[in-house]
């Protein structure tokens, strides 16, 4: 191969590199990205009025549970509690699942017992017993009533459905407690 052929090959390679370089500079000038002032994306979240103090308090139900329990139906509560059946069992001596067995839960100790179920630290720290009013608040907003609970359920916002579930849970006992009556 003579020097003339070698010069043509090197000229073609240098010309190609020059065209790629000019094309790159032109593309960067035309399509320069706009850098955001603040990195990341802002997610718009609707702020709840009572959430300014950390959201520790549960939202107050619109009607007292005692009044709602007067018209509560155990049968409706049994069908509404089916959504709880993914994590809980209801029969006497039933096994624990993701959540504990709920037979006899009304007026039982909170965060202990339940056939050795491993409760979250927040549930153990809350202590006390499961009263009708506490169950109402917990079922309405589990993370609002016991912040840090491991229960991932969002809650039952409808008052009458919650009353039905509480009436059903109360019936799950060897000796069901009398339901509270509404004060006049």
VMD Tcl script that builds the backbone (N, CA, C; Angstrom):
set m [mol new atoms 552]
animate dup $m
set s [atomselect $m all]
$s set {name element resname resid chain x y z} {
  {N N UNK 1 A 0.847 -1.154 0.000}
  {CA C UNK 1 A 0.000 0.000 0.000}
  {C C UNK 1 A 0.904 1.232 0.000}
  {N N UNK 2 A 0.587 2.148 -0.865}
  {CA C UNK 2 A 1.438 3.347 -0.955}
  {C C UNK 2 A 0.960 4.419 0.003}
  {N N UNK 3 A 1.685 5.502 0.118}
  {CA C UNK 3 A 1.387 6.552 1.093}
  {C C UNK 3 A 0.107 7.305 0.726}
  {N N UNK 4 A -0.237 7.353 -0.567}
  {CA C UNK 4 A -1.456 8.046 -0.976}
  {C C UNK 4 A -2.688 7.326 -0.419}
  {N N UNK 5 A -2.715 5.996 -0.470}
  {CA C UNK 5 A -3.816 5.210 0.080}
  {C C UNK 5 A -3.896 5.389 1.595}
  {N N UNK 6 A -2.754 5.402 2.274}
  {CA C UNK 6 A -2.716 5.576 3.725}
  {C C UNK 6 A -3.238 6.946 4.113}
  {N N UNK 7 A -2.900 7.984 3.351}
  {CA C UNK 7 A -3.390 9.338 3.633}
  {C C UNK 7 A -4.899 9.417 3.460}
  {N N UNK 8 A -5.480 8.728 2.455}
  {CA C UNK 8 A -6.935 8.731 2.259}
  {C C UNK 8 A -7.639 8.060 3.442}
  {N N UNK 9 A -7.084 6.976 3.943}
  {CA C UNK 9 A -7.705 6.259 5.074}
  {C C UNK 9 A -7.648 7.111 6.336}
  {N N UNK 10 A -6.476 7.679 6.635}
  {CA C UNK 10 A -6.352 8.541 7.817}
  {C C UNK 10 A -7.222 9.788 7.689}
  {N N UNK 11 A -7.340 10.340 6.505}
  {CA C UNK 11 A -8.203 11.510 6.280}
  {C C UNK 11 A -9.667 11.166 6.528}
  {N N UNK 12 A -10.092 9.976 6.091}
  {CA C UNK 12 A -11.475 9.552 6.317}
  {C C UNK 12 A -11.765 9.374 7.804}
  {N N UNK 13 A -10.802 8.767 8.535}
  {CA C UNK 13 A -10.981 8.561 9.978}
  {C C UNK 13 A -11.032 9.909 10.699}
  {N N UNK 14 A -10.129 10.828 10.384}
  {CA C UNK 14 A -10.123 12.154 11.019}
  {C C UNK 14 A -11.376 12.948 10.654}
  {N N UNK 15 A -11.830 12.847 9.422}
  {CA C UNK 15 A -13.047 13.538 8.999}
  {C C UNK 15 A -14.263 13.030 9.754}
  {N N UNK 16 A -14.349 11.707 9.933}
  {CA C UNK 16 A -15.453 11.111 10.685}
  {C C UNK 16 A -15.443 11.576 12.140}
  {N N UNK 17 A -14.256 11.610 12.751}
  {CA C UNK 17 A -14.141 12.090 14.136}
  {C C UNK 17 A -14.558 13.547 14.242}
  {N N UNK 18 A -14.166 14.369 13.259}
  {CA C UNK 18 A -14.522 15.782 13.262}
  {C C UNK 18 A -16.031 15.964 13.138}
  {N N UNK 19 A -16.689 15.179 12.272}
  {CA C UNK 19 A -18.147 15.261 12.110}
  {C C UNK 19 A -18.854 14.836 13.399}
  {N N UNK 20 A -18.374 13.771 14.044}
  {CA C UNK 20 A -18.977 13.325 15.311}
  {C C UNK 20 A -18.819 14.380 16.394}
  {N N UNK 21 A -17.662 15.043 16.454}
  {CA C UNK 21 A -17.423 16.080 17.452}
  {C C UNK 21 A -18.344 17.276 17.245}
  {N N UNK 22 A -18.482 17.728 16.021}
  {CA C UNK 22 A -19.368 18.857 15.717}
  {C C UNK 22 A -20.815 18.490 16.008}
  {N N UNK 23 A -21.234 17.260 15.658}
  {CA C UNK 23 A -22.603 16.810 15.923}
  {C C UNK 23 A -22.872 16.758 17.422}
  {N N UNK 24 A -21.919 16.311 18.207}
  {CA C UNK 24 A -22.080 16.243 19.658}
  {C C UNK 24 A -22.255 17.638 20.258}
  {N N UNK 25 A -21.407 18.595 19.841}
  {CA C UNK 25 A -21.525 19.966 20.355}
  {C C UNK 25 A -22.866 20.588 19.981}
  {N N UNK 26 A -23.325 20.337 18.756}
  {CA C UNK 26 A -24.604 20.884 18.302}
  {C C UNK 26 A -25.760 20.281 19.095}
  {N N UNK 27 A -25.737 18.963 19.338}
  {CA C UNK 27 A -26.801 18.294 20.087}
  {C C UNK 27 A -26.856 18.806 21.523}
  {N N UNK 28 A -25.697 19.026 22.143}
  {CA C UNK 28 A -25.684 19.542 23.515}
  {C C UNK 28 A -26.236 20.953 23.573}
  {N N UNK 29 A -25.972 21.761 22.559}
  {CA C UNK 29 A -26.485 23.128 22.538}
  {C C UNK 29 A -27.992 23.147 22.325}
  {N N UNK 30 A -28.505 22.259 21.475}
  {CA C UNK 30 A -29.938 22.244 21.183}
  {C C UNK 30 A -30.764 21.566 22.273}
  {N N UNK 31 A -30.236 20.523 22.865}
  {CA C UNK 31 A -31.013 19.718 23.806}
  {C C UNK 31 A -30.408 19.726 25.201}
  {N N UNK 32 A -30.093 20.878 25.723}
  {CA C UNK 32 A -29.506 20.943 27.064}
  {C C UNK 32 A -30.611 20.754 28.105}
  {N N UNK 33 A -30.398 19.900 29.099}
  {CA C UNK 33 A -31.438 19.664 30.114}
  {C C UNK 33 A -31.526 20.844 31.071}
  {N N UNK 34 A -32.744 21.105 31.544}
  {CA C UNK 34 A -32.950 22.150 32.550}
  {C C UNK 34 A -32.833 21.489 33.918}
  {N N UNK 35 A -31.893 21.914 34.686}
  {CA C UNK 35 A -31.686 21.342 36.007}
  {C C UNK 35 A -32.682 21.963 36.982}
  {N N UNK 36 A -33.367 21.151 37.810}
  {CA C UNK 36 A -34.322 21.708 38.777}
  {C C UNK 36 A -33.595 22.457 39.889}
  {N N UNK 37 A -34.310 23.407 40.479}
  {CA C UNK 37 A -33.739 24.161 41.590}
  {C C UNK 37 A -33.500 23.247 42.784}
  {N N UNK 38 A -34.450 22.339 43.003}
  {CA C UNK 38 A -34.372 21.406 44.114}
  {C C UNK 38 A -34.481 20.001 43.539}
  {N N UNK 39 A -33.507 19.116 43.780}
  {CA C UNK 39 A -33.572 17.780 43.181}
  {C C UNK 39 A -34.730 16.952 43.742}
  {N N UNK 40 A -35.283 16.075 42.916}
  {CA C UNK 40 A -36.372 15.199 43.338}
  {C C UNK 40 A -37.712 15.708 42.857}
  {N N UNK 41 A -38.756 14.991 43.222}
  {CA C UNK 41 A -40.108 15.353 42.851}
  {C C UNK 41 A -40.883 15.730 44.100}
  {N N UNK 42 A -41.737 16.727 43.975}
  {CA C UNK 42 A -42.589 17.110 45.091}
  {C C UNK 42 A -43.907 16.376 44.947}
  {N N UNK 43 A -44.314 15.705 46.001}
  {CA C UNK 43 A -45.561 14.957 45.991}
  {C C UNK 43 A -46.585 15.751 46.785}
  {N N UNK 44 A -47.660 16.115 46.131}
  {CA C UNK 44 A -48.701 16.889 46.783}
  {C C UNK 44 A -49.510 15.969 47.688}
  {N N UNK 45 A -49.610 16.319 48.977}
  {CA C UNK 45 A -50.346 15.526 49.949}
  {C C UNK 45 A -51.393 16.422 50.588}
  {N N UNK 46 A -52.607 15.919 50.627}
  {CA C UNK 46 A -53.689 16.666 51.260}
  {C C UNK 46 A -53.481 16.625 52.764}
  {N N UNK 47 A -53.386 17.785 53.385}
  {CA C UNK 47 A -53.128 17.852 54.818}
  {C C UNK 47 A -54.430 17.804 55.584}
  {N N UNK 48 A -54.488 16.934 56.595}
  {CA C UNK 48 A -55.670 16.795 57.423}
  {C C UNK 48 A -55.605 17.858 58.516}
  {N N UNK 49 A -56.742 18.451 58.850}
  {CA C UNK 49 A -56.778 19.559 59.795}
  {C C UNK 49 A -56.203 19.182 61.157}
  {N N UNK 50 A -56.502 17.993 61.688}
  {CA C UNK 50 A -56.035 17.597 63.004}
  {C C UNK 50 A -54.666 16.952 62.987}
  {N N UNK 51 A -53.966 16.981 61.855}
  {CA C UNK 51 A -52.699 16.269 61.719}
  {C C UNK 51 A -51.498 17.144 62.046}
  {N N UNK 52 A -51.695 18.349 62.527}
  {CA C UNK 52 A -50.590 19.254 62.797}
  {C C UNK 52 A -49.775 18.828 64.019}
  {N N UNK 53 A -50.349 18.049 64.925}
  {CA C UNK 53 A -49.653 17.638 66.136}
  {C C UNK 53 A -49.054 16.253 66.011}
  {N N UNK 54 A -48.872 15.781 64.790}
  {CA C UNK 54 A -48.246 14.480 64.600}
  {C C UNK 54 A -49.237 13.373 64.323}
  {N N UNK 55 A -50.528 13.657 64.350}
  {CA C UNK 55 A -51.522 12.654 64.012}
  {C C UNK 55 A -51.683 11.578 65.067}
  {N N UNK 56 A -51.285 11.827 66.304}
  {CA C UNK 56 A -51.332 10.797 67.332}
  {C C UNK 56 A -52.762 10.511 67.786}
  {N N UNK 57 A -53.618 11.488 67.743}
  {CA C UNK 57 A -54.981 11.291 68.216}
  {C C UNK 57 A -55.849 10.761 67.090}
  {N N UNK 58 A -56.713 9.818 67.419}
  {CA C UNK 58 A -57.620 9.270 66.427}
  {C C UNK 58 A -58.731 10.272 66.152}
  {N N UNK 59 A -59.240 10.259 64.946}
  {CA C UNK 59 A -60.332 11.155 64.601}
  {C C UNK 59 A -61.575 10.741 65.381}
  {N N UNK 60 A -62.274 11.712 65.923}
  {CA C UNK 60 A -63.460 11.428 66.712}
  {C C UNK 60 A -64.587 10.976 65.793}
  {N N UNK 61 A -65.266 9.881 66.156}
  {CA C UNK 61 A -66.375 9.437 65.330}
  {C C UNK 61 A -67.502 10.460 65.372}
  {N N UNK 62 A -68.302 10.502 64.313}
  {CA C UNK 62 A -69.351 11.508 64.236}
  {C C UNK 62 A -70.488 11.238 65.216}
  {N N UNK 63 A -70.754 9.981 65.535}
  {CA C UNK 63 A -71.794 9.642 66.503}
  {C C UNK 63 A -71.192 8.781 67.604}
  {N N UNK 64 A -71.710 8.891 68.836}
  {CA C UNK 64 A -71.179 8.036 69.907}
  {C C UNK 64 A -71.461 6.565 69.608}
  {N N UNK 65 A -70.515 5.736 69.954}
  {CA C UNK 65 A -70.626 4.302 69.660}
  {C C UNK 65 A -71.806 3.676 70.399}
  {N N UNK 66 A -72.129 4.196 71.578}
  {CA C UNK 66 A -73.249 3.649 72.340}
  {C C UNK 66 A -74.553 3.774 71.555}
  {N N UNK 67 A -74.727 4.902 70.879}
  {CA C UNK 67 A -75.937 5.124 70.087}
  {C C UNK 67 A -75.943 4.213 68.856}
  {N N UNK 68 A -74.794 4.053 68.234}
  {CA C UNK 68 A -74.689 3.215 67.041}
  {C C UNK 68 A -74.912 1.742 67.356}
  {N N UNK 69 A -74.505 1.308 68.549}
  {CA C UNK 69 A -74.651 -0.099 68.917}
  {C C UNK 69 A -76.117 -0.496 69.122}
  {N N UNK 70 A -76.999 0.486 69.339}
  {CA C UNK 70 A -78.420 0.187 69.528}
  {C C UNK 70 A -79.029 -0.413 68.257}
  {N N UNK 71 A -78.494 -0.022 67.099}
  {CA C UNK 71 A -79.030 -0.526 65.826}
  {C C UNK 71 A -78.048 -1.463 65.123}
  {N N UNK 72 A -76.974 -1.835 65.813}
  {CA C UNK 72 A -75.952 -2.690 65.197}
  {C C UNK 72 A -76.474 -4.102 64.996}
  {N N UNK 73 A -75.993 -4.745 63.943}
  {CA C UNK 73 A -76.400 -6.101 63.599}
  {C C UNK 73 A -75.187 -7.030 63.641}
  {N N UNK 74 A -75.307 -8.104 64.424}
  {CA C UNK 74 A -74.222 -9.086 64.512}
  {C C UNK 74 A -74.023 -9.764 63.158}
  {N N UNK 75 A -75.127 -10.033 62.436}
  {CA C UNK 75 A -75.024 -10.688 61.127}
  {C C UNK 75 A -74.278 -9.796 60.135}
  {N N UNK 76 A -74.621 -8.504 60.106}
  {CA C UNK 76 A -73.912 -7.573 59.220}
  {C C UNK 76 A -72.450 -7.452 59.644}
  {N N UNK 77 A -72.217 -7.492 60.948}
  {CA C UNK 77 A -70.851 -7.419 61.454}
  {C C UNK 77 A -70.026 -8.621 61.043}
  {N N UNK 78 A -70.667 -9.807 61.014}
  {CA C UNK 78 A -69.954 -11.017 60.599}
  {C C UNK 78 A -69.531 -10.910 59.135}
  {N N UNK 79 A -70.409 -10.369 58.293}
  {CA C UNK 79 A -70.039 -10.235 56.881}
  {C C UNK 79 A -69.036 -9.101 56.686}
  {N N UNK 80 A -69.143 -8.027 57.467}
  {CA C UNK 80 A -68.178 -6.925 57.355}
  {C C UNK 80 A -66.806 -7.337 57.877}
  {N N UNK 81 A -66.780 -8.250 58.835}
  {CA C UNK 81 A -65.504 -8.701 59.421}
  {C C UNK 81 A -64.758 -9.657 58.504}
  {N N UNK 82 A -65.360 -10.040 57.378}
  {CA C UNK 82 A -64.657 -10.924 56.442}
  {C C UNK 82 A -63.405 -10.254 55.901}
  {N N UNK 83 A -63.411 -8.922 55.804}
  {CA C UNK 83 A -62.205 -8.229 55.346}
  {C C UNK 83 A -61.086 -8.337 56.382}
  {N N UNK 84 A -61.445 -8.586 57.629}
  {CA C UNK 84 A -60.445 -8.793 58.682}
  {C C UNK 84 A -59.914 -10.223 58.649}
  {N N UNK 85 A -60.684 -11.128 58.033}
  {CA C UNK 85 A -60.345 -12.549 58.009}
  {C C UNK 85 A -59.062 -12.872 57.255}
  {N N UNK 86 A -58.542 -11.932 56.488}
  {CA C UNK 86 A -57.275 -12.177 55.798}
  {C C UNK 86 A -56.131 -12.267 56.796}
  {N N UNK 87 A -56.253 -11.570 57.923}
  {CA C UNK 87 A -55.171 -11.533 58.916}
  {C C UNK 87 A -55.562 -12.118 60.265}
  {N N UNK 88 A -56.859 -12.217 60.554}
  {CA C UNK 88 A -57.326 -12.668 61.870}
  {C C UNK 88 A -58.240 -13.879 61.729}
  {N N UNK 89 A -58.305 -14.692 62.784}
  {CA C UNK 89 A -59.300 -15.755 62.883}
  {C C UNK 89 A -60.254 -15.373 63.997}
  {N N UNK 90 A -61.458 -15.973 63.991}
  {CA C UNK 90 A -62.495 -15.579 64.942}
  {C C UNK 90 A -63.008 -16.723 65.805}
  {N N UNK 91 A -62.689 -17.974 65.453}
  {CA C UNK 91 A -63.235 -19.104 66.207}
  {C C UNK 91 A -62.475 -19.295 67.521}
  {N N UNK 92 A -63.160 -19.906 68.484}
  {CA C UNK 92 A -62.552 -20.152 69.795}
  {C C UNK 92 A -61.353 -21.082 69.633}
  {N N UNK 93 A -60.224 -20.686 70.187}
  {CA C UNK 93 A -59.001 -21.467 70.110}
  {C C UNK 93 A -58.366 -21.465 68.735}
  {N N UNK 94 A -58.822 -20.566 67.859}
  {CA C UNK 94 A -58.298 -20.512 66.493}
  {C C UNK 94 A -56.843 -20.056 66.469}
  {N N UNK 95 A -56.163 -20.348 65.382}
  {CA C UNK 95 A -54.747 -19.988 65.288}
  {C C UNK 95 A -54.553 -18.491 65.041}
  {N N UNK 96 A -53.378 -18.034 65.359}
  {CA C UNK 96 A -52.995 -16.665 65.014}
  {C C UNK 96 A -52.512 -16.680 63.571}
  {N N UNK 97 A -52.730 -15.595 62.886}
  {CA C UNK 97 A -52.208 -15.435 61.521}
  {C C UNK 97 A -51.257 -14.246 61.560}
  {N N UNK 98 A -51.384 -13.356 60.598}
  {CA C UNK 98 A -50.594 -12.123 60.625}
  {C C UNK 98 A -50.992 -11.313 61.863}
  {N N UNK 99 A -52.276 -11.375 62.214}
  {CA C UNK 99 A -52.803 -10.758 63.426}
  {C C UNK 99 A -53.298 -11.846 64.364}
  {N N UNK 100 A -53.592 -11.477 65.614}
  {CA C UNK 100 A -54.025 -12.482 66.591}
  {C C UNK 100 A -55.457 -12.955 66.364}
  {N N UNK 101 A -55.824 -14.095 66.981}
  {CA C UNK 101 A -57.196 -14.582 66.994}
  {C C UNK 101 A -58.020 -13.587 67.806}
  {N N UNK 102 A -59.228 -13.267 67.340}
  {CA C UNK 102 A -60.030 -12.220 67.983}
  {C C UNK 102 A -61.195 -12.748 68.823}
  {N N UNK 103 A -61.251 -14.048 69.098}
  {CA C UNK 103 A -62.325 -14.588 69.927}
  {C C UNK 103 A -62.160 -14.051 71.347}
  {N N UNK 104 A -63.196 -13.440 71.887}
  {CA C UNK 104 A -63.169 -12.914 73.251}
  {C C UNK 104 A -62.296 -11.677 73.424}
  {N N UNK 105 A -62.175 -10.862 72.408}
  {CA C UNK 105 A -61.290 -9.699 72.462}
  {C C UNK 105 A -61.852 -8.574 73.342}
  {N N UNK 106 A -63.188 -8.450 73.415}
  {CA C UNK 106 A -63.791 -7.364 74.190}
  {C C UNK 106 A -63.468 -7.542 75.667}
  {N N UNK 107 A -62.932 -6.522 76.286}
  {CA C UNK 107 A -62.494 -6.474 77.691}
  {C C UNK 107 A -61.307 -7.396 77.974}
  {N N UNK 108 A -60.568 -7.787 76.955}
  {CA C UNK 108 A -59.358 -8.583 77.138}
  {C C UNK 108 A -58.160 -7.634 77.179}
  {N N UNK 109 A -57.046 -8.124 77.696}
  {CA C UNK 109 A -55.843 -7.299 77.803}
  {C C UNK 109 A -55.287 -6.972 76.421}
  {N N UNK 110 A -54.852 -5.735 76.264}
  {CA C UNK 110 A -54.313 -5.274 74.988}
  {C C UNK 110 A -52.812 -5.537 74.938}
  {N N UNK 111 A -52.338 -6.171 73.857}
  {CA C UNK 111 A -50.907 -6.364 73.652}
  {C C UNK 111 A -50.292 -7.508 74.419}
  {N N UNK 112 A -51.097 -8.430 74.922}
  {CA C UNK 112 A -50.551 -9.595 75.630}
  {C C UNK 112 A -51.486 -10.785 75.448}
  {N N UNK 113 A -50.961 -11.961 75.700}
  {CA C UNK 113 A -51.771 -13.178 75.582}
  {C C UNK 113 A -52.009 -13.552 74.135}
  {N N UNK 114 A -53.226 -13.930 73.799}
  {CA C UNK 114 A -53.642 -14.312 72.457}
  {C C UNK 114 A -52.806 -15.451 71.901}
  {N N UNK 115 A -52.657 -16.524 72.673}
  {CA C UNK 115 A -51.916 -17.725 72.257}
  {C C UNK 115 A -50.480 -17.423 71.851}
  {N N UNK 116 A -49.838 -16.532 72.582}
  {CA C UNK 116 A -48.429 -16.235 72.340}
  {C C UNK 116 A -48.163 -15.366 71.127}
  {N N UNK 117 A -49.159 -14.626 70.654}
  {CA C UNK 117 A -48.948 -13.760 69.489}
  {C C UNK 117 A -47.905 -12.695 69.826}
  {N N UNK 118 A -47.014 -12.415 68.887}
  {CA C UNK 118 A -45.956 -11.429 69.084}
  {C C UNK 118 A -46.473 -10.048 68.670}
  {N N UNK 119 A -46.956 -9.275 69.635}
  {CA C UNK 119 A -47.494 -7.947 69.372}
  {C C UNK 119 A -46.370 -6.948 69.121}
  {N N UNK 120 A -46.684 -5.866 68.424}
  {CA C UNK 120 A -45.704 -4.807 68.177}
  {C C UNK 120 A -45.390 -4.103 69.496}
  {N N UNK 121 A -44.258 -3.440 69.533}
  {CA C UNK 121 A -43.844 -2.719 70.746}
  {C C UNK 121 A -44.850 -1.629 71.099}
  {N N UNK 122 A -45.419 -0.983 70.090}
  {CA C UNK 122 A -46.398 0.080 70.338}
  {C C UNK 122 A -47.655 -0.482 70.998}
  {N N UNK 123 A -48.097 -1.648 70.546}
  {CA C UNK 123 A -49.291 -2.271 71.123}
  {C C UNK 123 A -49.023 -2.695 72.564}
  {N N UNK 124 A -47.852 -3.257 72.817}
  {CA C UNK 124 A -47.498 -3.658 74.184}
  {C C UNK 124 A -47.404 -2.445 75.092}
  {N N UNK 125 A -46.848 -1.350 74.585}
  {CA C UNK 125 A -46.676 -0.143 75.392}
  {C C UNK 125 A -48.010 0.515 75.722}
  {N N UNK 126 A -48.998 0.399 74.835}
  {CA C UNK 126 A -50.308 1.017 75.069}
  {C C UNK 126 A -50.987 0.386 76.279}
  {N N UNK 127 A -50.903 -0.938 76.405}
  {CA C UNK 127 A -51.468 -1.626 77.567}
  {C C UNK 127 A -52.968 -1.409 77.715}
  {N N UNK 128 A -53.505 -1.760 78.873}
  {CA C UNK 128 A -54.925 -1.587 79.149}
  {C C UNK 128 A -55.751 -2.740 78.608}
  {N N UNK 129 A -57.057 -2.509 78.509}
  {CA C UNK 129 A -57.969 -3.522 77.988}
  {C C UNK 129 A -58.728 -2.962 76.795}
  {N N UNK 130 A -59.245 -3.871 75.979}
  {CA C UNK 130 A -60.006 -3.486 74.798}
  {C C UNK 130 A -61.452 -3.193 75.186}
  {N N UNK 131 A -61.747 -1.948 75.482}
  {CA C UNK 131 A -63.125 -1.545 75.751}
  {C C UNK 131 A -63.839 -1.334 74.421}
  {N N UNK 132 A -65.158 -1.206 74.482}
  {CA C UNK 132 A -65.945 -0.962 73.269}
  {C C UNK 132 A -65.487 0.342 72.612}
  {N N UNK 133 A -65.267 1.377 73.411}
  {CA C UNK 133 A -64.848 2.678 72.876}
  {C C UNK 133 A -63.451 2.587 72.249}
  {N N UNK 134 A -62.541 1.870 72.906}
  {CA C UNK 134 A -61.186 1.705 72.351}
  {C C UNK 134 A -61.216 0.919 71.041}
  {N N UNK 135 A -62.026 -0.139 70.987}
  {CA C UNK 135 A -62.157 -0.899 69.746}
  {C C UNK 135 A -62.699 -0.015 68.625}
  {N N UNK 136 A -63.660 0.843 68.960}
  {CA C UNK 136 A -64.227 1.757 67.970}
  {C C UNK 136 A -63.146 2.680 67.409}
  {N N UNK 137 A -62.352 3.253 68.279}
  {CA C UNK 137 A -61.289 4.165 67.834}
  {C C UNK 137 A -60.221 3.409 67.044}
  {N N UNK 138 A -59.871 2.212 67.492}
  {CA C UNK 138 A -58.828 1.443 66.818}
  {C C UNK 138 A -59.282 0.973 65.440}
  {N N UNK 139 A -60.513 0.485 65.338}
  {CA C UNK 139 A -61.012 0.002 64.055}
  {C C UNK 139 A -61.194 1.168 63.086}
  {N N UNK 140 A -61.511 2.361 63.597}
  {CA C UNK 140 A -61.666 3.531 62.728}
  {C C UNK 140 A -60.327 3.956 62.137}
  {N N UNK 141 A -59.268 3.933 62.943}
  {CA C UNK 141 A -57.953 4.388 62.494}
  {C C UNK 141 A -56.878 3.729 63.354}
  {N N UNK 142 A -56.433 2.524 62.992}
  {CA C UNK 142 A -55.470 1.804 63.831}
  {C C UNK 142 A -54.188 2.581 64.117}
  {N N UNK 143 A -53.596 3.181 63.088}
  {CA C UNK 143 A -52.332 3.901 63.283}
  {C C UNK 143 A -52.544 5.228 64.005}
  {N N UNK 144 A -53.751 5.763 63.979}
  {CA C UNK 144 A -54.056 6.990 64.714}
  {C C UNK 144 A -54.254 6.717 66.200}
  {N N UNK 145 A -54.860 5.571 66.528}
  {CA C UNK 145 A -55.116 5.233 67.928}
  {C C UNK 145 A -53.857 4.696 68.600}
  {N N UNK 146 A -53.097 3.880 67.897}
  {CA C UNK 146 A -51.835 3.347 68.436}
  {C C UNK 146 A -50.741 3.607 67.390}
  {N N UNK 147 A -50.105 4.782 67.443}
  {CA C UNK 147 A -49.041 5.068 66.480}
  {C C UNK 147 A -47.916 4.041 66.616}
  {N N UNK 148 A -47.473 3.527 65.488}
  {CA C UNK 148 A -46.408 2.531 65.491}
  {C C UNK 148 A -46.910 1.104 65.498}
  {N N UNK 149 A -48.237 0.903 65.457}
  {CA C UNK 149 A -48.764 -0.452 65.413}
  {C C UNK 149 A -48.371 -1.112 64.095}
  {N N UNK 150 A -48.222 -2.412 64.129}
  {CA C UNK 150 A -47.841 -3.142 62.914}
  {C C UNK 150 A -49.049 -3.416 62.029}
  {N N UNK 151 A -50.240 -3.125 62.495}
  {CA C UNK 151 A -51.447 -3.387 61.708}
  {C C UNK 151 A -51.488 -2.446 60.514}
  {N N UNK 152 A -51.500 -3.014 59.323}
  {CA C UNK 152 A -51.452 -2.213 58.109}
  {C C UNK 152 A -52.819 -1.860 57.549}
  {N N UNK 153 A -53.891 -2.224 58.219}
  {CA C UNK 153 A -55.254 -1.958 57.754}
  {C C UNK 153 A -55.558 -0.474 57.922}
  {N N UNK 154 A -56.183 0.137 56.933}
  {CA C UNK 154 A -56.466 1.574 56.970}
  {C C UNK 154 A -57.589 1.926 57.941}
  {N N UNK 155 A -58.461 0.996 58.239}
  {CA C UNK 155 A -59.569 1.266 59.151}
  {C C UNK 155 A -60.900 1.219 58.429}
  {N N UNK 156 A -61.977 1.267 59.220}
  {CA C UNK 156 A -63.336 1.276 58.674}
  {C C UNK 156 A -63.918 2.651 58.976}
  {N N UNK 157 A -64.039 3.511 57.974}
  {CA C UNK 157 A -64.499 4.872 58.234}
  {C C UNK 157 A -66.006 4.979 58.511}
  {N N UNK 158 A -66.802 4.051 58.029}
  {CA C UNK 158 A -68.255 4.139 58.174}
  {C C UNK 158 A -68.668 3.734 59.593}
  {N N UNK 159 A -69.338 4.653 60.300}
  {CA C UNK 159 A -69.713 4.441 61.698}
  {C C UNK 159 A -70.595 3.211 61.903}
  {N N UNK 160 A -71.612 3.050 61.081}
  {CA C UNK 160 A -72.551 1.938 61.281}
  {C C UNK 160 A -71.867 0.590 61.011}
  {N N UNK 161 A -70.980 0.534 60.034}
  {CA C UNK 161 A -70.267 -0.711 59.751}
  {C C UNK 161 A -69.326 -1.064 60.905}
  {N N UNK 162 A -68.705 -0.043 61.476}
  {CA C UNK 162 A -67.821 -0.263 62.624}
  {C C UNK 162 A -68.626 -0.786 63.812}
  {N N UNK 163 A -69.803 -0.233 64.038}
  {CA C UNK 163 A -70.656 -0.687 65.140}
  {C C UNK 163 A -71.074 -2.146 64.929}
  {N N UNK 164 A -71.375 -2.506 63.678}
  {CA C UNK 164 A -71.731 -3.899 63.380}
  {C C UNK 164 A -70.569 -4.836 63.687}
  {N N UNK 165 A -69.347 -4.441 63.307}
  {CA C UNK 165 A -68.167 -5.282 63.566}
  {C C UNK 165 A -67.935 -5.411 65.067}
  {N N UNK 166 A -68.113 -4.328 65.819}
  {CA C UNK 166 A -67.916 -4.379 67.276}
  {C C UNK 166 A -68.974 -5.277 67.921}
  {N N UNK 167 A -70.224 -5.189 67.451}
  {CA C UNK 167 A -71.271 -6.072 67.974}
  {C C UNK 167 A -70.927 -7.533 67.680}
  {N N UNK 168 A -70.380 -7.805 66.503}
  {CA C UNK 168 A -69.958 -9.165 66.150}
  {C C UNK 168 A -68.807 -9.620 67.042}
  {N N UNK 169 A -67.794 -8.768 67.215}
  {CA C UNK 169 A -66.657 -9.130 68.075}
  {C C UNK 169 A -67.118 -9.382 69.508}
  {N N UNK 170 A -68.090 -8.597 69.976}
  {CA C UNK 170 A -68.608 -8.786 71.333}
  {C C UNK 170 A -69.330 -10.127 71.449}
  {N N UNK 171 A -69.981 -10.568 70.361}
  {CA C UNK 171 A -70.708 -11.838 70.411}
  {C C UNK 171 A -69.750 -13.034 70.420}
  {N N UNK 172 A -68.502 -12.823 70.045}
  {CA C UNK 172 A -67.512 -13.903 70.009}
  {C C UNK 172 A -66.922 -14.108 71.401}
  {N N UNK 173 A -67.676 -14.723 72.256}
  {CA C UNK 173 A -67.219 -14.949 73.624}
  {C C UNK 173 A -68.083 -16.030 74.248}
  {N N UNK 174 A -67.536 -16.696 75.267}
  {CA C UNK 174 A -68.343 -17.667 75.994}
  {C C UNK 174 A -69.448 -16.964 76.772}
  {N N UNK 175 A -69.152 -15.729 77.233}
  {CA C UNK 175 A -70.166 -14.921 77.922}
  {C C UNK 175 A -70.045 -13.484 77.406}
  {N N UNK 176 A -70.784 -13.164 76.332}
  {CA C UNK 176 A -70.686 -11.813 75.753}
  {C C UNK 176 A -71.076 -10.726 76.757}
  {N N UNK 177 A -70.351 -9.619 76.699}
  {CA C UNK 177 A -70.612 -8.474 77.582}
  {C C UNK 177 A -71.874 -7.753 77.089}
  {N N UNK 178 A -72.616 -7.157 78.017}
  {CA C UNK 178 A -73.768 -6.363 77.559}
  {C C UNK 178 A -73.262 -5.112 76.834}
  {N N UNK 179 A -73.909 -4.795 75.715}
  {CA C UNK 179 A -73.503 -3.615 74.974}
  {C C UNK 179 A -73.956 -2.366 75.696}
  {N N UNK 180 A -73.139 -1.295 75.682}
  {CA C UNK 180 A -73.530 -0.062 76.383}
  {C C UNK 180 A -74.734 0.584 75.709}
  {N N UNK 181 A -75.513 1.265 76.526}
  {CA C UNK 181 A -76.693 1.955 76.002}
  {C C UNK 181 A -76.391 3.420 75.899}
  {N N UNK 182 A -77.089 4.102 75.019}
  {CA C UNK 182 A -76.876 5.533 74.796}
  {C C UNK 182 A -77.406 6.317 75.974}
  {N N UNK 183 A -76.632 7.303 76.427}
  {CA C UNK 183 A -77.093 8.186 77.508}
  {C C UNK 183 A -78.074 9.176 76.931}
  {N N UNK 184 A -79.114 9.452 77.683}
  {CA C UNK 184 A -80.169 10.354 77.183}
  {C C UNK 184 A -79.778 11.781 77.375}
}
mol reanalyze $m
mol bondsrecalc $m
mol representation Tube
mol addrep $m
